[in-house]
Amino acid sequence: MSATPTAGPATHEDRLAQCIQCGMCLPACPTFSLTPRERANPRGRIRLMRAVESGEMAEDDPAFAEAMYYCLGCRACETACPAGVEFGLLLQTARARVEATGSGERPPDAPRAWLIERVLPHPRRLRIGARLLHAYRRTLGRWERWRRWVADRWPGVARLEALAPAVPSASRRSRLPDRIEPEEVAGEGGAPPARGTVALHPGCVQAVFLPQANLDTAVVLAHNAWRVVVPKGFRCCGALPAHQGGPALARELARANIAAFERSGAARLVANSAGCGAFFEGYGELLADDPEWAERAEAFSETVRDVTEHLVHEGLRRPRRPLTLSVTYDDPCHLVHAQRVVEAPRMMLNAIPGLDLRPLSESTRCCGAAGLYGLDHPEASESLRREKVARIEETGAELVVTGNPGCIFQIRAGLRAAGSPVRVLHPVSLLRAAYELPSSLPG
């Protein structure tokens, strides 16, 4: 059993020195299982980081960039590490250095930087892009010859289109209100007094491609007597820019989110996306060197809690409707390894009457989504996805639930490719179904 990490060292150099090179992380590393090279595991990557820090290796060496970006950033090594090495922070710093030197530039056909900087932080642009993608799939995208032509000339664009989930039809029923009061979703038995106010961050990708999961989260929280607000001014959490070597943009987004939360009057920020929640919890570290924002960022991070953890910790209103379904649960990497939330999702699911919750072998192993990993490493991403789908099918479950949009998209695509009838859902959506709450809200 690994030690729980304590507060990390203050400097990058100290974090590097914390690694004792024991190799306990190797069995936990997904990329090491795919490519058993030393630079494809956390220990080897830290050796390269040390070599760059000491000047033994040039920081613009393409081999350094390749090793840093072949990593999924799943942080499973942190769970396995007996010394509590904060590999996620080391990786972010290393990638920022790669991008600063230009050694990490992707092929010109890969729309990675454009997507991260120009689209994802801007909800309106993302919605427009989603509509264009939907139109493309209904027209030119149906022609196999055209798709091959695009793949030959712009493989990055073709990969992005393949990775993107289906665009849901716009519906008033899935629209997330700015505020939901408990009495609006009281259900049978009426509404108890509000226990407090929580803020819900809708995310960027999730708000466009999984709006129902957001609405289900808000409705379930309100049914459990929490007043839910969606503060104006919330933007992308900043995880994707930070993980792709863009800390400046991540800090800009973090400041905007902190200010929006402070204006909301909420006591807690509830996250329903594992990746976003983990990054929110790291705002204190992200802005530690900013005198104006450091204290505010630390205070903000202390308020963050995953929705399953919040519901279980504060007391869950038990559903009455039995759901006779066989279900398996997949641990999102940044929920289990970064936020260390393991039992709460399972306890929440076990509270649903009639549910047959089946254990998933290697449930904490990365599915290969990892943000935009599939753009640059499609073969590795696909290999991990096949492994995950095989484990899910072994359970015989009708449904797999997981609390991160990237995981939902990746697993759904893998099941579809395998011809599997297994469905994928956010765990809170399953809880809402058990509550038998109204499908729409007043107004």
GIJOUR-V450329 format. One record per backbone hydrogen bond with DSSP energy under -0.5 kcal/mol. NH is the residue of the N-H (numbers start at 0). CO is the residue of the C=O. E is the energy in kcal/mol with one decimal. If there is no record, write none. Layout:
nh: (NH	NH)
co: (CO	CO)
e: (E	E)
This chain:
nh: (14	15	16	17	18	18	25	27	28	28	29	32	33	34	36	39	40	43	44	45	46	47	48	49	50	51	52	53	54	54	55	56	60	63	64	65	66	67	68	69	70	77	78	79	80	83	86	88	89	90	91	92	93	94	95	96	97	98	99	100	101	102	103	104	109	110	114	115	116	117	118	118	119	120	121	122	125	126	127	128	129	130	131	132	133	134	135	136	137	138	138	140	141	142	143	146	147	148	149	150	151	152	153	157	158	159	160	161	162	163	167	173	174	176	179	183	184	185	189	194	195	197	198	199	200	201	207	208	209	212	213	214	215	216	217	218	219	220	221	222	223	224	225	226	226	227	228	229	230	233	241	242	243	243	244	245	249	250	251	252	253	254	255	256	257	258	259	260	261	262	263	263	264	264	265	266	267	268	269	269	270	270	273	276	277	278	279	280	281	281	282	285	286	287	289	290	292	293	296	297	298	299	300	301	302	302	303	303	304	306	309	310	311	312	313	314	317	320	321	322	323	324	326	326	327	328	329	330	330	331	334	335	336	337	338	340	341	345	346	347	348	349	350	350	351	352	354	355	356	357	357	360	362	364	372	372	373	374	375	375	376	380	381	382	383	384	385	386	387	388	389	390	391	392	393	394	394	395	395	396	397	398	399	400	401	407	408	409	410	411	412	413	414	415	416	417	418	419	422	424	428	429	430	431	432	433	434	435	435	436)
co: (10	11	12	13	14	15	22	24	24	25	27	28	29	30	34	36	37	37	40	41	42	43	44	45	46	47	48	49	50	51	50	50	57	60	60	61	62	63	64	65	66	74	74	75	76	80	84	85	85	86	87	88	89	90	91	92	93	94	95	96	97	97	97	101	106	108	110	111	112	113	113	114	114	115	118	120	121	122	123	124	125	126	127	128	129	130	131	132	133	134	135	135	138	139	141	142	143	144	145	146	147	148	149	153	154	155	156	157	158	159	165	170	171	174	227	180	181	182	186	224	224	226	267	228	269	199	203	204	205	209	209	210	211	212	213	214	215	216	217	218	219	221	220	195	224	179	197	177	228	230	237	238	239	240	241	240	245	246	247	248	249	250	251	252	253	254	255	256	257	258	259	260	260	261	260	196	196	302	198	267	268	304	402	272	273	274	275	276	277	278	279	281	282	284	286	288	289	289	292	293	294	295	296	297	298	299	299	300	268	270	305	306	307	308	309	310	315	433	319	352	321	322	324	355	398	357	400	328	362	329	331	331	332	332	333	334	339	341	342	343	344	345	346	347	348	350	351	324	354	326	355	358	359	361	368	369	368	371	371	372	372	376	377	378	379	380	381	382	383	384	385	386	387	388	389	390	391	391	392	391	325	325	422	327	424	403	404	405	406	407	408	409	410	411	412	413	415	414	397	399	425	425	426	427	428	429	430	431	432	431)
e: (-1.8	-2.2	-2.1	-1.2	-0.6	-1.1	-1.2	-0.7	-0.9	-1.2	-0.6	-1.1	-1.0	-2.6	-3.4	-1.7	-1.3	-0.6	-2.4	-2.5	-1.8	-1.9	-2.4	-2.5	-2.2	-2.4	-2.4	-2.3	-0.8	-0.5	-1.5	-1.7	-1.8	-1.1	-1.6	-2.7	-2.0	-2.1	-2.1	-1.4	-0.6	-0.9	-0.9	-1.6	-1.5	-0.7	-1.6	-0.5	-1.7	-2.8	-2.0	-2.1	-2.3	-2.7	-2.1	-1.8	-2.1	-2.6	-2.0	-1.6	-1.0	-1.0	-0.9	-1.1	-2.0	-0.6	-2.5	-2.5	-2.8	-2.2	-0.6	-1.0	-2.7	-0.5	-2.0	-0.6	-2.3	-2.5	-2.3	-2.8	-2.4	-2.3	-2.4	-2.4	-2.4	-2.5	-2.6	-2.5	-1.4	-0.8	-0.8	-3.4	-1.7	-2.0	-0.7	-2.2	-2.2	-1.9	-2.4	-2.4	-2.1	-1.5	-3.4	-2.1	-2.4	-2.3	-2.4	-1.9	-2.3	-2.0	-0.6	-1.0	-1.1	-0.7	-2.5	-1.7	-1.4	-0.9	-1.5	-3.8	-0.5	-2.9	-3.0	-2.4	-1.0	-0.6	-1.1	-3.1	-2.1	-0.7	-1.2	-2.3	-2.9	-2.0	-2.3	-2.6	-2.5	-2.3	-2.4	-2.5	-1.2	-1.9	-1.9	-2.7	-0.5	-2.4	-2.3	-2.7	-0.6	-1.3	-2.2	-2.9	-1.1	-0.5	-1.3	-3.1	-1.6	-2.4	-1.9	-2.3	-2.2	-2.4	-1.7	-2.2	-2.5	-2.3	-2.1	-2.3	-2.5	-1.7	-0.9	-0.8	-0.7	-0.5	-0.6	-2.1	-0.8	-1.1	-3.1	-0.6	-0.5	-2.1	-1.7	-2.9	-2.4	-1.7	-2.9	-2.0	-0.5	-1.0	-1.8	-2.5	-2.4	-1.2	-1.7	-0.8	-0.7	-2.8	-3.1	-2.2	-2.2	-2.3	-2.5	-1.5	-0.6	-1.7	-0.5	-1.1	-2.1	-2.5	-2.7	-2.5	-2.2	-2.7	-2.4	-0.8	-0.6	-1.2	-0.5	-3.1	-0.6	-2.1	-0.6	-3.0	-2.2	-0.6	-2.4	-0.5	-1.0	-0.6	-1.3	-2.3	-3.0	-0.8	-1.1	-2.9	-0.8	-0.6	-2.8	-2.4	-2.1	-2.5	-0.8	-0.6	-1.7	-0.6	-1.5	-3.1	-1.0	-3.6	-0.7	-0.6	-1.2	-1.7	-0.7	-1.2	-0.6	-1.7	-0.8	-0.6	-2.6	-2.4	-2.4	-2.2	-2.2	-1.9	-2.3	-1.8	-2.2	-2.6	-2.3	-2.0	-2.2	-2.6	-1.6	-0.8	-1.0	-0.6	-0.9	-0.6	-1.7	-1.5	-2.7	-2.3	-1.6	-2.4	-2.7	-2.4	-2.8	-2.3	-2.4	-2.1	-2.7	-2.3	-2.4	-1.7	-1.2	-2.8	-1.9	-2.0	-0.8	-1.2	-1.6	-2.3	-1.7	-1.6	-1.5	-1.0	-0.6	-1.0)
